């Protein structure tokens, strides 16, 4: 395996990402997000930011209901997203510190992407950045990565995607490094008559429910944990976190992004990388 190239996460993967995760019911998840925003968000919510939006699969179903923006650290993933959801804006940027010059009614960060901030300090910075990009009483919905108690290093997993044209195999190991979960993903994909093999290293922080809740509260949110997540009891125990920005805590978070609610100002581009 020493000669196998290691790629930045989601670089080469972008072209096959949606096949690897074809099992996800993005439509159902988007409906759940919409219900939470309508129930707990500001009245008449109409603007949405999807952080770590990937290939835009959630925005595909949300852009018809909200004026939508997607932010991601991977330029190749954003290229796919722009083709999928031409009505949305997309910007390259990192989670902990971005400045789009716009405030939103709702922010989402789904499919465990929050784990890529890696440390509790970066988690707190990320939630404060989210808060600065929300209108008063705006909501943020986060689908977390594994907790320390749920993480079991030392296991090896194999998944395959059956296809007559482009079958895909992925195998990964799992280990703990500096208290974080590290997954070494090996991909085998046939391309132009040859089998291509590359690896990606995914390094994600393991945040306990208490750390998640503290980060929300530190950023001025009322927070609730929804244990059953998108699919109900028994399907997943990662759940969801939903925060509602308390208006009285808005001022202490520092300068607001430039622009007004619903502004059409062009988002500033940032460097890639989570």
C-alpha angles and dihedrals in degrees: 000000000000093000095049110113118241114217132195109264114275095009104106089013092067093080093055101026096105092051092050091052099035089124092070116104098220092169092057093045091049090052090053091049091050092051092051093049092048092048102042106016129086116296112273093012109192109158126074136182118197108200115204087014095172113189092349097254094143092043089053087073099032102047092078090059101037139035093249139206126182125202125191139159094225118081093195091054091049091053089059091045094052090055092047099046109026092169093063129077118237129198135182112236149126125259104233097053125018131137116203097169090234136094121218138204091226140014126197130193108180145173095041093295091138087075090074091073083072103192135062089238092055090045091057091047090050094052090048090051089050090050092052089055095053132087115235109289090015117148136229122200119198128185103204134219120236122305120233089257092054096048116099111181124198097051127121122214132195127195130174136193113214115220134143091217106036114009113184131203125192127184125177140178125210132217141157119249120179090341093307131111114249122192122190105204120200117196127196114192130164111233123177095340096314133091112243119204126191138152135222126197114217115194114188134174120240108224124186120221088253091055092048093049092047091052091052093048093045088057092052101261133140100224137199130182117222104201097192097057120194100328106044134247117336097022100080137356097199090086125175137281120216124189129188115202113240108224093216091061095049097092097055093060094078132244117355120235114273115265135041135275108291092011116162092215112142112253117244115247120235137189121285124249131082 
